[in-house]
């Protein structure tokens, strides 16, 4: 394959992929905004660490709506656990505190809805 043909092929693949991912993120943007706002209003707090793979999974479930979740970073820049997390008794990540009860591990949306009384989007 000639170098120019290879370059064009790669460019088409990159443009197609960029279009696909941009289009999908627009469709999902804000899908869980109301749900995230509701669980925050109900007092749910998500404790995690940027180094935690399961925390990243939980954050990714919310997508752009994560901005409305009451999130507490427990290990900023990989340092020692923050005082807020120590005082909350956080020993593992991710952890949620809802109604003064701690729930450890990734929480599925239906479970968060059940615990807070918030409605999931249809």
Buried (B, 14 or more C-beta within 10 A) or exposed (E): EEEEEEEEEEEEEEEEEEEEEEEEEEEEEBBBBBBBBBBBEBEBBBBBBBEBEBBBEBBEBBBBBBEBBBBBBBBEEEEEBBEEBEEBEBEEBBBBBBEEEBBBEBBEBEBBBEBBEBEEEE
